[in-house]
């Protein structure tokens, strides 16, 4: 019998014994090696996730890596024993958005691993085989647990469509911002600035490919592309101000309480093109996995803390503690 972390409701987290489940048709069972914790998991525990985007009780965990250990009927036998990561959105695959590749915009009822379906804060995870992305043999599964947030940033960088020689800004020096920085650096920008109020992030930003670093108050303008990956109040408006007239802005963050909303007049007069990202469609996952497999993307330096599954509550407290200056926190079943 395995274990799983269950959130019964807001503020109610416990580790329980979990009965193994046989995979159904087209499904696999994955032995979870590593699982990440992100802000949306904190929302699940706090009870602040928007209505319809969580179903209690739930096993969290939408960021993970593992090994396929069991196959259901109708699955490719070659998957057995493979190192994998997997998409979280349980899209229908039939509606118009799914057919054009926008799998995170599926018109079916919202359904996602770790929020409405059991997630990877457990010894094992059962999911449809069609959502898997196979990694190279011997891949670093600890680092691979960050491929879900990397895929979200891959979606942003694909929309940004940076070409060599452009000036690029990234707002946010946390996990998402620095994953975006690595992917954007591969496009050959003339300048790649990371903006974050924490000066302690400068060295890591440089390691991830940034050419410069500054605080939000010192952020210059005139950038061809600005990717917002902080999700803090005012960062969306800052992204627009940093962008040159006719430039491109990609918004990925969600501020819990916005104090400086973007004014439509500012967008019109600046003629800025604004893109938004909600999760990672399959094409973004493919981009992130390929970048990881070739060494262009290295999430490992962003990991700061690791905890066994039984200490999930302690891991959550570390994330809440500003003094910990936590980057990516992982659970290791």
N, C-alpha and C positions, 0 to 999 in steps of 0.2 A: 504494500500500500504506500502511495506517495504522499506528498505534502503540498499544500497550497496556501497562499495568503488570501484571505477573504475579507472584503469590506462589506459588512452586513448593512451598513447605512452610514450616514455622516458621523465621523468620529469613532466608528466601531471597526477596528482592525484586529484580526486574530490569525494565527497559523493553525490549520486544521489538517486532519488526515483526509486524503482524497482517494476515492475509489478510481482505479484505472478505467478508462473508457475505450471500448473497441472502436477503431475508425470505421466510418460508414463508407458508402460508395463514393469513390473519388477523393477520399480523405487520407491523411497520414497522421501518425503520432510522432512528435518530435521530442527528444530528450533535451530539455532546456539547459544550455551551458551558462549563459549570462542573460540577465534582463536589466534594462535600464529604468530609471525613474525620471519623470519629467514633470513639468508644471501641471499638465492635465491630470496626472495621477494625484497630485496634491489637491486638485479641485474635487476629484472623486471622494477623497477622504474627508475633505472639509465640507462637502455638500454644496459647493458653489458652481458645479458644472451645470450649464444650461439644461433646462428641462428637455427631455427627449434624447439627450446625448449621453445618458448613463442609465443602467437598469440594475438596481440592487436586488439581492446581493450579487456581488461581482468579484471575480479574481482579476485584479489589474494586470497590466503588463502588455504594452503594444510595441515596445522596443525589446528585441531579443535576438539571440542566435542559438543554434543548436544542431542536433544530428538526427536524421530520420531513423527511427527504430522500428516502426511498424507501418504496414501498408494496408489500406482498405481495398475492397474489390474495385477494379477498373482504374487502378493507378499504375504508373510506369514502374516496373520492377527495378529499373536502374536507379531510382531514388533512394533505395534502402542503403543506409550507411553514409549518405551524402551530408556534408556540412551545408547548412541552409540558413537563410533569413526569410522573412515572409511579410507580405502586405497585410495590412490590418482591415481595410474596408472590404466587407463581404458584399461586393457589388453583384447585381443580377446578371450582368454580361449581355443583356438583351435590349435594354432601353437605348434611346438615341445617344445620350451622353456616353454610355458605356461603349457603344459601337464606334464612336468617334475617338475613343481613347481617354475620355474624361471620367475615369472610373470613380473618382472621389465625388463626382456630382451625380451619381446614380439616382434615378427618380424613385427607386424602391425605398422603403422605410430604412432610416439610418441603422446600420448594423456593423459594429467594429470590434475586433479582438481587444479585450481589456476594458471595454466599456459596456457593451451589451452582450458580448460573448466572453467565456472564460479566457483569461490572458495568460501571460508567461511567468507570473510570479508563482511558479509551481515547478514541480519536478518534470512534468510532461505537459505538452500542449497538443490538442487535436485541432486540425484545421484543413480546409480544402487544399489539395495538392496544387491546384491551379494558381494559388497565391504564392507559391514558393519561388525563391531565387536561389539557385545552386551556386555555392562558392567554390573556389579552387581547393583541391585537396591540400591539407596542411594550413589552411587559412587561419589567421589569428581570430578566433571566435570571441575573445574578449573585446577586441576592437570592433568586430563586426556587429556587436550589439548596438552600436551607434548608427547603423545603416538606415534605420527608420528616420531619425531626424536628418540624417544626411540626404535621404531621398526627398524630404520636404524642401531642403535647401537646393537640391538638384532641380526641383520644379521651379524654384525661384531663378536659378541661374540660366535655365533654358529659356525662361520668359525674358530675362534681361538681355540675352543674346549679345553678350560683350564680344567685340572684335579687338584684335591686337591694337595697342596704342591708345585706347580710350582711358579716360580718368574714371575710376570707380570708387565709390564709398560704400562702406558697410556700417550700419548703425547697430551696435550690440557686440560686445566682446565675450559673450557667453558661448555655450556649446553650439547653438544654432549659428550665431554670427561667425564663429571661427571655422565651422564646417563650410559655410558659404565662402569664406575667405579662401580656403584651400581650393575649392572648385573654381572660383573666379580667377585665382592666380594662374591657373592652367590656361586661361584665355589670353595671356600676355598683355595685361593692361600696362599703360605707361605709369600709372599711379594707382595704388590700392590702399586707401585710408580706412582704418578701423576707428570708430568713434565709440567711446565708452567712458563713464565717469570714474571707473576704477583703474587707476594708474598701474596697479599690480598686473593687469592683463596685457600690458604693452609687450613684454618679452615673448609671451606665448603667441600673441598676434603676429609678431615678426616671424616666429618659427613657422607659422601657418601661411606665410607668404605676403603679409602686409608690408608695404613700403613706408608707412607712416602711421602714427597713432595720436589721437587727441581726445580731449574731453568734449562733451556736447556744446559747451559754451564757446569753444574755440574752433568749432567746425567751419571750414570755409565753404564757398559755393563753387558753381561752375562745373560740376561733375556731369559726365555723360550718362552715368548710371548710378543709382543709389538703391541698395537693398536694405530694407528695414527688417531687422531680426531681433529686436529687443522687446517689443510688446509692452513698452512703458508709456505712461502718459506723455503726450507731446512728441513721440518719436516719429509718428507718421508725418506730422507737420514739418518736423525738422528735415525729413527725407526730401520733401518737396522744396524746401528752401535751399537745400544743398545742391539740388539738380539745376543744370543749365536750362535755359529756355529751349524747348523742343526735346529735352532729354527723357529718360525712362526711369520710373520709380517702381519697385516691387515691394509690396507690403505683405509681411508674413506674420507679424505679431498681433496679439489681441490684448489691449490694455483693459484691466479690470474696471478702471474708472478713468475715462478720458477727460483731461482738463483742457486740452488744446485741440479741438477737432479741426480737421482740414476744411478750409473754406473753399467752396466751389469757384469763387472768383479768382483765388490764387492759382487754381489749376488752369482756368481758362486763359488768364493773362500770361501765364508761363508756358502754355501749350505743352504741358507735361503729359506724357502717356503713363497712366497708372495701371499696373497689373496687381492682382492679389493671388495669394496661394492659400488653398484650403486642403491640407493633406498632400499626399504624393500619389499621382496617377502611376500606372504601370511603367510608362516611358521614363519617368523620373527615377523609379527604382532601378530600371535597367542602366540608366546613366550612372547612378551612384555605385551600383555593384561593379560596373565595369571600371570606374575610376579607382575603386578600392582594390580590385583584382590586379590592376596594373601599377599600383603604388602611387598614383597621383593623389589619392585621398588616404590620409592616415589619421584616423580618429583617436588612436591610442593616447597621445599626449593630453587629450582633453579629459581623461578619466582621473579623478582625484580621490575617490573613496570606493571601497568594496565592502560588502557585508554578506554574511550567510543569510539564507532565506528566513531563518528564525528571528533575525534582527531587523526585519523590515520596518518596524516602528521606530527603531533607533535611526535607521537610514533616513526616514522621513524627517526626524527631528534635526538631523545634520543639515538637510536642505533648508530648513526653516531658520537656521542659526546664521546670521550674517557674519559672525566671527569665524565660522568655519571656512568661508570663502570657497564653498564647494563648486566644483565644475560638474562633470557628469558622475553620478553615483550609480553604482551597479549592485545588483543582487546576484549571488552565485549559488544556485541550487546544488 
